Amino acid sequence: MTKRLSICYAAPGHTLVSTAGSARNILAAADALSAYADVTVAFRNISEPVTGTSFATRAIFPATTGNQSAKDDVAARGLNPFAHLADLRTLKAFAATASDEYDLIFEKGWRLSGYLSALALQRGTPAILIENDARFWNEPKDSLRAIARFALHLAAQNVAAARSRKLPVVIAETEQLKRALVEGRGLQPERVHVVTLGVDHHRFKPSDQQQARHALGIDSDALVLLYVGGMDQYHDLSPLLEALTETRPPHCQVHLVGDGEYRDRYHELGEQAGGIVNFHGNVPHSLVPTYIASADVCLAPYHTGGFHDGEVTFSTLKIPEYMACGRAVISVPSGHIRSLIDEGKTGFLFDNESSKWLDFLSDIPDRQHFLRMGAAATPTVAHLSWDATASAYMALAHEEFSFE
């Protein structure tokens, strides 16, 4: 009889923040993995401890290091790569401890992806990298400081590429990301396996719109456009907000749930739109399905210029969650999104530009049309589950490594 494995799901670049997308992704996967093994999730730092879970949590870095962030789950984003170099001693010590304590290590992708996995493999412990981003540089190089940051970015990516090439198994969320990793990091295609993210169908499911609006204090007759997620370099709400300064559908309201570095910019544009834009900030994860239920249509306006070859490479979590709740989605015709949204049937796909939004808002469908599209969307994501994701992770681990 095969023994029950002990797994460490390590996220060296992420702080445990319950409202943040990447942290929720990790927690959902860990919960599903716990059906197959004893799981411990090791975050970079823990801002919000979780209780009552099927898995344990621990911090990789002591809180006194100053790396703890309560605002951004991607805690290592924006840090000078030299700061990462200073962290390597801590990661080496953690790798040594984890190799003694666990049978298998999953490493969540971050700026130095593969570093921890390579250390574990050197010590004889099976390890797999779960990569979610190719980390394409999308900022201008118009100053000495910007050029210096770009050079440091390249250095970090060279480290990630060198370490990732040493790994027998790398998991990518989409075919587009696999291609980016093969082309950008020189990974062997046969070592990169695609496993998509899941959906928590117990939490994200159709529910009554008017009850949700009553609970949230949203006008029962309004045409509600909803966005849930980060306000950062990957998600660009500016084109929509700019279009709303020129035209807006009757009784239209835009509700934005989330936070990030671009919130101030969006707030200024929202004020110019005449007060129809509502900012809710971060909300408890338990309330997210209620906000989605209150909407007529949900938004996923990605900035494609922030991705490798201008194509969305990661497996967007928000779109299938929107669809599972019975809501149509507006997004961009790029990458994995094309396989999720059926144009004109379960949502709309157009370039995230002000002129495109202006055209759409000028001839927007009525509320009943959106709700019919949402009803059609729900069954198309029924096959996505976290159990299927975890099962695929475990199958790859058993296929590659021998566990006594």
Kinemage of the C-alpha trace (Angstrom):
@kinemage 1
@onewidth
@group {chain A} dominant
@subgroup {mainchain}
@vectorlist {calphas} color= white
{ca met a 1} P 0.000 0.000 0.000
{ca thr a 2} L 1.411 3.420 -0.994
{ca lys a 3} L 1.993 5.654 1.999
{ca arg a 4} L 0.282 9.022 2.313
{ca leu a 5} L 2.770 11.642 1.181
{ca ser a 6} L 3.785 14.758 3.031
{ca ile a 7} L 3.786 17.772 0.696
{ca cys a 8} L 5.068 21.312 1.071
{ca tyr a 9} L 3.441 23.793 -1.313
{ca ala a 10} L 5.949 26.650 -1.109
{ca ala a 11} L 5.223 30.192 -2.305
{ca pro a 12} L 8.445 32.178 -1.743
{ca gly a 13} L 7.063 35.265 -3.507
{ca his a 14} L 3.610 35.456 -1.927
{ca thr a 15} L 2.203 36.736 1.326
{ca leu a 16} L -0.899 35.069 2.707
{ca val a 17} L -3.579 37.728 2.203
{ca ser a 18} L -7.066 36.264 2.000
{ca thr a 19} L -8.435 38.845 -0.441
{ca ala a 20} L -5.645 38.447 -2.995
{ca gly a 21} L -6.015 36.360 -6.126
{ca ser a 22} L -2.746 34.447 -6.122
{ca ala a 23} L -3.069 33.587 -2.433
{ca arg a 24} L -6.598 32.252 -3.027
{ca asn a 25} L -5.282 30.204 -5.936
{ca ile a 26} L -2.646 28.622 -3.690
{ca leu a 27} L -5.076 27.968 -0.826
{ca ala a 28} L -7.644 26.361 -3.130
{ca ala a 29} L -5.029 24.074 -4.666
{ca ala a 30} L -3.701 23.141 -1.221
{ca asp a 31} L -7.181 22.271 -0.002
{ca ala a 32} L -7.716 19.973 -2.983
{ca leu a 33} L -4.250 18.416 -2.599
{ca ser a 34} L -5.053 17.562 1.017
{ca ala a 35} L -7.359 14.805 -0.241
{ca tyr a 36} L -4.254 13.033 -1.549
{ca ala a 37} L -1.550 13.986 0.962
{ca asp a 38} L -0.699 15.819 4.173
{ca val a 39} L -0.152 19.390 2.959
{ca thr a 40} L 1.653 22.386 4.411
{ca val a 41} L 1.571 25.700 2.566
{ca ala a 42} L 4.691 27.802 3.103
{ca phe a 43} L 4.083 31.458 2.251
{ca arg a 44} L 6.782 34.089 2.150
{ca asn a 45} L 5.003 35.799 5.032
{ca ile a 46} L 1.637 35.363 6.707
{ca ser a 47} L -0.363 38.553 7.024
{ca glu a 48} L -3.669 36.852 7.812
{ca pro a 49} L -3.511 33.417 9.458
{ca val a 50} L -6.169 30.969 8.289
{ca thr a 51} L -7.931 28.476 10.531
{ca gly a 52} L -10.158 25.480 10.076
{ca thr a 53} L -8.398 24.299 6.922
{ca ser a 54} L -7.436 20.830 5.784
{ca phe a 55} L -3.790 21.877 5.572
{ca ala a 56} L -1.168 23.618 7.696
{ca thr a 57} L 0.549 26.943 6.977
{ca arg a 58} L 3.979 28.303 7.818
{ca ala a 59} L 6.128 31.319 6.944
{ca ile a 60} L 9.404 30.996 5.066
{ca phe a 61} L 10.764 34.373 6.132
{ca pro a 62} L 10.542 35.683 9.696
{ca ala a 63} L 8.311 38.731 10.041
{ca thr a 64} L 11.270 40.792 11.237
{ca thr a 65} L 12.829 40.734 7.758
{ca gly a 66} L 10.555 43.569 6.661
{ca asn a 67} L 9.238 41.637 3.686
{ca gln a 68} L 5.735 41.270 5.052
{ca ser a 69} L 3.030 42.943 2.985
{ca ala a 70} L -0.616 43.212 3.910
{ca lys a 71} L -1.618 44.817 0.608
{ca asp a 72} L -0.145 42.662 -2.130
{ca asp a 73} L -0.162 38.890 -2.173
{ca val a 74} L 2.757 38.953 -4.616
{ca ala a 75} L 5.022 40.161 -1.853
{ca ala a 76} L 8.189 39.997 -3.922
{ca arg a 77} L 6.797 42.140 -6.744
{ca gly a 78} L 8.683 45.382 -7.079
{ca leu a 79} L 11.513 44.381 -4.763
{ca asn a 80} L 14.996 45.117 -5.967
{ca pro a 81} L 16.499 41.819 -7.193
{ca phe a 82} L 19.444 42.502 -4.877
{ca ala a 83} L 16.955 42.079 -2.040
{ca his a 84} L 16.228 38.632 -3.429
{ca leu a 85} L 19.922 37.821 -3.386
{ca ala a 86} L 19.986 38.708 0.283
{ca asp a 87} L 17.094 36.278 0.789
{ca leu a 88} L 18.877 33.318 -0.767
{ca arg a 89} L 20.516 32.290 2.495
{ca thr a 90} L 17.091 32.040 4.129
{ca leu a 91} L 15.758 30.037 1.182
{ca lys a 92} L 18.728 27.671 1.324
{ca ala a 93} L 18.072 27.035 5.009
{ca phe a 94} L 14.378 26.509 4.304
{ca ala a 95} L 15.172 24.093 1.468
{ca ala a 96} L 17.352 22.047 3.797
{ca thr a 97} L 14.634 21.879 6.447
{ca ala a 98} L 11.850 21.190 3.967
{ca ser a 99} L 13.847 18.416 2.304
{ca asp a 100} L 14.098 16.645 5.656
{ca glu a 101} L 10.442 17.155 6.569
{ca tyr a 102} L 8.522 16.529 3.322
{ca asp a 103} L 8.324 13.863 0.635
{ca leu a 104} L 7.518 16.318 -2.165
{ca ile a 105} L 7.816 20.063 -2.720
{ca phe a 106} L 5.701 22.139 -5.068
{ca glu a 107} L 7.125 25.609 -5.715
{ca lys a 108} L 4.739 28.369 -6.802
{ca gly a 109} L 6.286 30.544 -9.499
{ca trp a 110} L 7.829 33.881 -8.524
{ca arg a 111} L 10.668 36.137 -9.656
{ca leu a 112} L 13.323 33.486 -8.952
{ca ser a 113} L 11.187 30.549 -10.069
{ca gly a 114} L 12.866 27.180 -9.778
{ca tyr a 115} L 15.466 28.256 -7.230
{ca leu a 116} L 13.854 26.436 -4.313
{ca ser a 117} L 12.989 23.357 -6.381
{ca ala a 118} L 16.549 23.046 -7.650
{ca leu a 119} L 17.886 23.203 -4.081
{ca ala a 120} L 15.457 20.492 -2.973
{ca leu a 121} L 16.390 18.230 -5.874
{ca gln a 122} L 20.060 18.643 -5.024
{ca arg a 123} L 19.228 17.218 -1.600
{ca gly a 124} L 17.347 14.303 -3.118
{ca thr a 125} L 13.802 15.560 -2.470
{ca pro a 126} L 11.344 15.470 -5.408
{ca ala a 127} L 10.248 18.966 -6.431
{ca ile a 128} L 7.999 20.451 -9.112
{ca leu a 129} L 7.670 24.084 -10.199
{ca ile a 130} L 4.111 25.354 -10.732
{ca glu a 131} L 4.605 28.378 -12.969
{ca asn a 132} L 1.963 31.046 -13.510
{ca asp a 133} L 3.794 33.820 -15.360
{ca ala a 134} L 6.622 34.375 -17.814
{ca arg a 135} L 7.347 37.804 -16.236
{ca phe a 136} L 7.623 39.781 -19.421
{ca trp a 137} L 9.172 43.269 -19.070
{ca asn a 138} L 6.573 45.875 -20.065
{ca glu a 139} L 7.902 49.141 -18.677
{ca pro a 140} L 9.669 51.942 -20.590
{ca lys a 141} L 13.475 52.108 -20.496
{ca asp a 142} L 13.608 55.886 -20.657
{ca ser a 143} L 15.996 56.709 -17.811
{ca leu a 144} L 19.169 55.402 -16.206
{ca arg a 145} L 17.127 54.152 -13.268
{ca ala a 146} L 14.713 52.322 -15.575
{ca ile a 147} L 17.598 50.788 -17.528
{ca ala a 148} L 19.211 49.652 -14.281
{ca arg a 149} L 15.946 48.062 -13.156
{ca phe a 150} L 15.635 46.345 -16.511
{ca ala a 151} L 19.163 44.941 -16.178
{ca leu a 152} L 18.329 43.592 -12.737
{ca his a 153} L 15.115 42.104 -14.099
{ca leu a 154} L 17.144 40.272 -16.751
{ca ala a 155} L 19.528 39.013 -14.083
{ca ala a 156} L 16.654 37.618 -12.047
{ca gln a 157} L 15.144 35.993 -15.136
{ca asn a 158} L 18.489 34.425 -16.002
{ca val a 159} L 18.549 32.874 -12.542
{ca ala a 160} L 14.998 31.588 -12.987
{ca ala a 161} L 15.806 30.190 -16.436
{ca ala a 162} L 18.974 28.432 -15.277
{ca arg a 163} L 17.245 26.867 -12.266
{ca ser a 164} L 14.092 25.923 -14.188
{ca arg a 165} L 16.128 24.090 -16.819
{ca lys a 166} L 17.417 21.784 -14.093
{ca leu a 167} L 13.918 20.595 -13.183
{ca pro a 168} L 12.450 17.367 -14.606
{ca val a 169} L 8.873 18.677 -14.310
{ca val a 170} L 7.456 22.186 -14.709
{ca ile a 171} L 3.709 22.801 -14.645
{ca ala a 172} L 2.305 25.671 -16.727
{ca glu a 173} L -1.258 26.947 -16.441
{ca thr a 174} L -1.886 27.318 -20.185
{ca glu a 175} L -0.476 26.273 -23.545
{ca gln a 176} L 0.435 29.926 -24.125
{ca leu a 177} L 2.486 30.008 -20.932
{ca lys a 178} L 4.191 26.742 -21.855
{ca arg a 179} L 5.230 28.272 -25.163
{ca ala a 180} L 6.526 31.402 -23.413
{ca leu a 181} L 8.579 29.314 -20.967
{ca val a 182} L 10.026 27.165 -23.737
{ca glu a 183} L 10.928 30.171 -25.858
{ca gly a 184} L 11.972 32.534 -23.073
{ca arg a 185} L 13.741 30.202 -20.653
{ca gly a 186} L 14.900 27.464 -22.961
{ca leu a 187} L 12.932 24.731 -21.197
{ca gln a 188} L 12.535 21.405 -22.946
{ca pro a 189} L 8.916 21.137 -24.173
{ca glu a 190} L 8.526 17.550 -22.961
{ca arg a 191} L 9.279 18.660 -19.410
{ca val a 192} L 6.554 21.327 -19.348
{ca his a 193} L 3.046 20.033 -18.651
{ca val a 194} L -0.141 22.110 -18.865
{ca val a 195} L -2.582 21.911 -15.948
{ca thr a 196} L -5.320 24.530 -15.802
{ca leu a 197} L -6.640 26.092 -12.617
{ca gly a 198} L -9.882 24.977 -11.036
{ca val a 199} L -13.100 26.611 -9.859
{ca asp a 200} L -14.683 26.239 -6.426
{ca his a 201} L -18.208 25.403 -7.546
{ca his a 202} L -19.472 25.228 -3.971
{ca arg a 203} L -18.706 28.923 -3.601
{ca phe a 204} L -19.071 30.193 -7.169
{ca lys a 205} L -22.509 29.218 -8.436
{ca pro a 206} L -25.626 30.997 -9.734
{ca ser a 207} L -27.652 32.873 -7.116
{ca asp a 208} L -30.442 35.429 -7.030
{ca gln a 209} L -29.458 38.837 -8.408
{ca gln a 210} L -32.009 40.915 -6.518
{ca gln a 211} L -31.162 39.303 -3.188
{ca ala a 212} L -27.499 40.089 -3.816
{ca arg a 213} L -28.287 43.709 -4.682
{ca his a 214} L -30.439 44.100 -1.579
{ca ala a 215} L -27.598 42.731 0.582
{ca leu a 216} L -25.063 45.103 -0.985
{ca gly a 217} L -27.288 48.179 -1.290
{ca ile a 218} L -27.103 48.268 -5.100
{ca asp a 219} L -29.977 49.757 -7.126
{ca ser a 220} L -32.295 46.958 -8.238
{ca asp a 221} L -32.921 48.573 -11.647
{ca ala a 222} L -29.353 49.546 -12.525
{ca leu a 223} L -27.346 48.072 -15.390
{ca val a 224} L -24.325 46.879 -13.392
{ca leu a 225} L -20.871 46.283 -14.857
{ca leu a 226} L -18.615 44.603 -12.279
{ca tyr a 227} L -14.873 44.105 -11.987
{ca val a 228} L -13.249 42.000 -9.271
{ca gly a 229} L -9.476 41.781 -8.955
{ca gly a 230} L -6.182 43.601 -8.821
{ca met a 231} L -5.644 47.099 -10.139
{ca asp a 232} L -2.174 46.559 -11.537
{ca gln a 233} L -0.043 46.245 -14.661
{ca tyr a 234} L -1.958 43.238 -15.974
{ca his a 235} L -5.501 44.611 -15.644
{ca asp a 236} L -6.317 47.910 -17.362
{ca leu a 237} L -9.582 49.623 -16.484
{ca ser a 238} L -8.548 52.983 -17.950
{ca pro a 239} L -10.036 52.458 -21.445
{ca leu a 240} L -13.474 51.650 -19.995
{ca leu a 241} L -13.392 54.598 -17.606
{ca glu a 242} L -12.236 56.946 -20.369
{ca ala a 243} L -15.113 55.789 -22.588
{ca leu a 244} L -17.580 56.427 -19.767
{ca thr a 245} L -16.572 60.099 -19.738
{ca glu a 246} L -17.984 60.361 -23.274
{ca thr a 247} L -21.026 58.098 -23.111
{ca arg a 248} L -22.820 55.874 -20.681
{ca pro a 249} L -25.820 53.558 -21.048
{ca pro a 250} L -29.015 54.585 -19.230
{ca his a 251} L -29.042 53.625 -15.541
{ca cys a 252} L -25.503 52.273 -15.872
{ca gln a 253} L -23.324 51.689 -12.808
{ca val a 254} L -19.782 50.357 -12.667
{ca his a 255} L -18.691 48.577 -9.498
{ca leu a 256} L -15.010 47.864 -8.890
{ca val a 257} L -13.959 45.385 -6.203
{ca gly a 258} L -10.272 45.181 -5.349
{ca asp a 259} L -7.237 47.371 -4.899
{ca gly a 260} L -3.775 47.948 -6.272
{ca glu a 261} L -1.180 50.451 -7.416
{ca tyr a 262} L -3.446 51.942 -10.128
{ca arg a 263} L -6.458 52.617 -7.923
{ca asp a 264} L -5.749 56.374 -7.597
{ca arg a 265} L -5.567 56.708 -11.386
{ca tyr a 266} L -8.873 54.876 -11.777
{ca his a 267} L -10.489 56.965 -9.061
{ca glu a 268} L -9.637 60.175 -10.932
{ca leu a 269} L -11.106 58.786 -14.161
{ca gly a 270} L -14.145 57.521 -12.288
{ca glu a 271} L -14.899 60.982 -10.929
{ca gln a 272} L -14.795 62.369 -14.483
{ca ala a 273} L -17.434 59.792 -15.469
{ca gly a 274} L -20.020 61.556 -13.343
{ca gly a 275} L -20.220 59.459 -10.211
{ca ile a 276} L -21.443 56.205 -11.744
{ca val a 277} L -18.201 54.389 -10.804
{ca asn a 278} L -18.232 52.787 -7.358
{ca phe a 279} L -15.069 51.596 -5.582
{ca his a 280} L -15.513 48.899 -2.946
{ca gly a 281} L -11.855 48.145 -2.190
{ca asn a 282} L -10.864 44.704 -0.968
{ca val a 283} L -13.771 42.678 0.389
{ca pro a 284} L -13.823 39.337 2.241
{ca his a 285} L -13.521 36.435 -0.168
{ca ser a 286} L -16.838 35.097 1.118
{ca leu a 287} L -18.566 38.194 -0.316
{ca val a 288} L -17.108 37.970 -3.814
{ca pro a 289} L -19.830 35.617 -5.147
{ca thr a 290} L -22.471 38.038 -3.835
{ca tyr a 291} L -20.906 40.917 -5.758
{ca ile a 292} L -20.749 38.757 -8.889
{ca ala a 293} L -24.404 37.783 -8.438
{ca ser a 294} L -25.352 41.477 -8.271
{ca ala a 295} L -23.872 42.159 -11.716
{ca asp a 296} L -25.414 42.074 -15.170
{ca val a 297} L -22.053 41.558 -16.842
{ca cys a 298} L -18.536 41.056 -15.437
{ca leu a 299} L -15.262 42.506 -16.680
{ca ala a 300} L -11.805 41.077 -17.287
{ca pro a 301} L -10.018 43.919 -19.149
{ca tyr a 302} L -6.444 42.690 -19.497
{ca his a 303} L -3.519 44.779 -20.688
{ca thr a 304} L -2.112 42.450 -23.326
{ca gly a 305} L 1.052 44.535 -23.705
{ca gly a 306} L 2.124 43.262 -20.296
{ca phe a 307} L 2.488 39.678 -21.535
{ca his a 308} L 4.951 37.692 -23.630
{ca asp a 309} L 4.285 38.386 -27.344
{ca gly a 310} L 1.283 40.515 -26.340
{ca glu a 311} L -0.748 37.410 -25.474
{ca val a 312} L -2.376 36.667 -22.109
{ca thr a 313} L -0.424 33.667 -20.884
{ca phe a 314} L -1.792 32.833 -17.455
{ca ser a 315} L -4.944 30.921 -16.621
{ca thr a 316} L -7.209 33.752 -15.529
{ca leu a 317} L -9.149 32.726 -12.426
{ca lys a 318} L -11.751 35.477 -12.474
{ca ile a 319} L -13.314 34.596 -15.834
{ca pro a 320} L -14.380 31.003 -15.006
{ca glu a 321} L -15.521 32.156 -11.556
{ca tyr a 322} L -17.694 34.846 -13.151
{ca met a 323} L -19.093 32.273 -15.572
{ca ala a 324} L -19.705 29.681 -12.857
{ca cys a 325} L -21.895 32.293 -11.142
{ca gly a 326} L -23.984 32.647 -14.286
{ca arg a 327} L -22.613 35.930 -15.574
{ca ala a 328} L -21.530 36.961 -19.049
{ca val a 329} L -17.976 38.291 -19.328
{ca ile a 330} L -16.311 41.042 -21.342
{ca ser a 331} L -12.619 40.434 -21.988
{ca val a 332} L -9.928 40.525 -24.665
{ca pro a 333} L -9.491 38.085 -27.591
{ca ser a 334} L -6.168 36.740 -26.362
{ca gly a 335} L -4.569 33.509 -25.195
{ca his a 336} L -6.486 31.093 -22.982
{ca ile a 337} L -9.420 33.523 -22.832
{ca arg a 338} L -10.470 32.538 -26.361
{ca ser a 339} L -11.172 28.998 -25.140
{ca leu a 340} L -13.262 30.220 -22.200
{ca ile a 341} L -15.571 32.813 -23.770
{ca asp a 342} L -17.734 32.066 -26.793
{ca glu a 343} L -18.056 35.460 -28.496
{ca gly a 344} L -21.637 36.653 -28.599
{ca lys a 345} L -22.934 33.617 -26.691
{ca thr a 346} L -21.304 33.646 -23.252
{ca gly a 347} L -19.604 37.018 -23.440
{ca phe a 348} L -17.860 39.608 -25.597
{ca leu a 349} L -14.265 39.754 -26.794
{ca phe a 350} L -12.734 42.986 -28.058
{ca asp a 351} L -9.465 44.875 -27.713
{ca asn a 352} L -9.205 46.797 -24.468
{ca glu a 353} L -9.172 50.239 -26.081
{ca ser a 354} L -11.268 53.342 -25.362
{ca ser a 355} L -12.714 53.403 -28.889
{ca lys a 356} L -13.819 49.767 -28.613
{ca trp a 357} L -15.466 50.418 -25.259
{ca leu a 358} L -17.157 53.505 -26.672
{ca asp a 359} L -18.629 51.426 -29.496
{ca phe a 360} L -19.829 48.770 -27.059
{ca leu a 361} L -21.349 51.201 -24.554
{ca ser a 362} L -23.125 53.076 -27.333
{ca asp a 363} L -25.036 49.938 -28.327
{ca ile a 364} L -24.989 47.857 -25.168
{ca pro a 365} L -27.375 44.859 -24.846
{ca asp a 366} L -30.201 45.014 -22.342
{ca arg a 367} L -30.083 43.355 -18.944
{ca gln a 368} L -32.088 40.304 -19.936
{ca his a 369} L -29.725 39.618 -22.820
{ca phe a 370} L -26.760 39.634 -20.446
{ca leu a 371} L -28.507 37.270 -18.033
{ca arg a 372} L -29.323 34.812 -20.847
{ca met a 373} L -25.664 34.833 -21.847
{ca gly a 374} L -24.677 34.200 -18.232
{ca ala a 375} L -26.991 31.212 -18.011
{ca ala a 376} L -25.325 29.806 -21.122
{ca ala a 377} L -21.878 30.406 -19.604
{ca thr a 378} L -22.283 28.335 -16.450
{ca pro a 379} L -22.229 24.813 -17.970
{ca thr a 380} L -19.169 25.643 -20.094
{ca val a 381} L -16.930 25.810 -16.992
{ca ala a 382} L -18.521 22.943 -15.054
{ca his a 383} L -15.577 20.677 -15.908
{ca leu a 384} L -13.061 22.971 -14.199
{ca ser a 385} L -12.438 21.921 -10.612
{ca trp a 386} L -9.662 22.150 -8.057
{ca asp a 387} L -9.860 18.402 -7.517
{ca ala a 388} L -9.034 17.870 -11.196
{ca thr a 389} L -6.116 20.292 -10.848
{ca ala a 390} L -4.766 18.592 -7.725
{ca ser a 391} L -5.231 15.129 -9.243
{ca ala a 392} L -3.184 16.190 -12.278
{ca tyr a 393} L -0.427 17.592 -10.035
{ca met a 394} L -0.237 14.304 -8.136
{ca ala a 395} L -0.294 12.190 -11.287
{ca leu a 396} L 2.711 14.085 -12.662
{ca ala a 397} L 4.552 13.680 -9.368
{ca his a 398} L 3.982 9.906 -9.253
{ca glu a 399} L 4.866 9.571 -12.927
{ca glu a 400} L 8.208 11.326 -12.514
{ca phe a 401} L 9.293 10.281 -9.010
{ca ser a 402} L 9.305 7.013 -7.089
{ca phe a 403} L 7.750 7.250 -3.642
{ca glu a 404} L 8.313 4.324 -1.288
